[in-house]
């Protein structure tokens, strides 16, 4: 199997063949995805997969039955009807993979659900009669049969309040809870048990509320949160004001999600002054150009934006608090992860950017040179330890038209990391290219235009998303497919299993790779080695155990 994926040393691999071009975007065209020759993917669930325990209009993995089929009201209208109506697509988002050696229960008390589970929150939802959006949490039971494949874990919190729509997720091994983010300035941040039914608590009195998306622990028990709130337009252009922050929640002790300090990252310019919202307000602001230019090593420090010991435990707006503390906003950062083997001293996070080819802050379309982050970027933060108060920030990769709109991230090994695109329908059309997934080698210097990442996935577009793109989502759904929830883990639920604690041995020793093709049919895939030597030989290597 390792020969099939080109891995000589799993700590540095995998060595994947480049997919030369992205798939084109054209009206009515639904191309298939293209993967590196060493890879293939299998589907664990898709939007039409029926939940084992439906509740009201929530009955399927990626659909809510707010628009019933005319032929059978018990099932949703999954494609537009003659009136241009279709069911709400719920967009399962970030995946979290966990292995519980003693197993977990499901909705059927007589069934053995096994030990391997994949969790998702859902980013979109229909409204009930009271106007509440019906967000929910699902669990794909990877050892189960089709009837028991997906369990609905929760639709309400412990206070009986309907769940908000959910974006990011991670497992906090000290709290023994899933931490779920909601990407809404007024929506709660949740902590949820992994069992069925899941007990879901609002913990935004300590962690705050914001446009939270990416979230993960470090070895000290801190939670790192990456926020994505689009800013207002600059001077009537398609360039957006940097408006989102990178946070670190420092609990009073590991696992305490009710008492602690929320901090935000502050970056200093070369004069030693904080780079703030105000200093990036102008087009091509010097501080913003500085953040997106190669060769700069900028000092950073963490500033406290909320402390439960002095500020109390009522839910609060973290974005507003970060601005008041003069933290540094970025241009739509979405996700981040620690480099394995760095002892949680290297943190890579991305910026989605403006996702518009007309932004005056893009810079050169081939290299991004001369811009202020319009195409997006990958930033690298280095600290002496995960709890250090100061660090250094450098630009790892500056986006360009062909590599833009980065969203989710996962390390495949010590040195290889994948960032995947969410460029959006507008930029897809402008560049005539759908989204892609790329592998970067963190040992490389990407300041040269000749050094570019390897494309492992040229995402296609399913017919459902093609219809939505042409029809404006029929007033409720998104258009083109995007890549989300990319996740590599061995499922270890202890502190040793925190992302970044161990160097992945991809496809070996229990390490697995998942992602979701969001929008449209919303399938969740596992990426596996292509059986180039035959299925039997791949099985002998350990795949499938």
Secondary structure as UniProt FT lines:
FT   TURN            2..6
FT   TURN            10..12
FT   TURN            27..28
FT   STRAND          34..35
FT   TURN            37..38
FT   STRAND          39..45
FT   TURN            47..48
FT   STRAND          50..55
FT   TURN            56..57
FT   STRAND          58..60
FT   STRAND          63..64
FT   TURN            73..74
FT   TURN            82..83
FT   STRAND          88..89
FT   STRAND          92..99
FT   TURN            101..102
FT   TURN            109..110
FT   STRAND          116..122
FT   TURN            129..130
FT   STRAND          137..141
FT   TURN            142..143
FT   HELIX           146..148
FT   STRAND          150..154
FT   TURN            158..159
FT   STRAND          169..172
FT   TURN            173..176
FT   STRAND          177..180
FT   TURN            185..186
FT   STRAND          190..192
FT   STRAND          200..202
FT   HELIX           204..207
FT   STRAND          212..217
FT   TURN            219..220
FT   STRAND          223..227
FT   TURN            235..236
FT   STRAND          246..251
FT   TURN            254..255
FT   STRAND          260..268
FT   TURN            270..271
FT   HELIX           278..280
FT   TURN            283..284
FT   HELIX           286..291
FT   TURN            294..295
FT   STRAND          298..307
FT   HELIX           308..311
FT   HELIX           318..324
FT   TURN            325..326
FT   STRAND          333..338
FT   TURN            340..341
FT   TURN            343..344
FT   STRAND          346..351
FT   TURN            357..358
FT   TURN            360..361
FT   TURN            365..367
FT   TURN            369..370
FT   TURN            374..375
FT   STRAND          377..382
FT   TURN            386..387
FT   STRAND          390..398
FT   TURN            401..402
FT   STRAND          406..411
FT   STRAND          416..421
FT   HELIX           424..431
FT   STRAND          436..441
FT   TURN            442..443
FT   TURN            446..447
FT   TURN            449..450
FT   STRAND          454..458
FT   HELIX           463..470
FT   HELIX           472..475
FT   STRAND          482..489
FT   HELIX           495..497
FT   TURN            499..501
FT   TURN            506..507
FT   TURN            509..510
FT   STRAND          512..518
FT   TURN            520..521
FT   STRAND          523..529
FT   TURN            532..533
FT   HELIX           535..540
FT   TURN            541..544
//
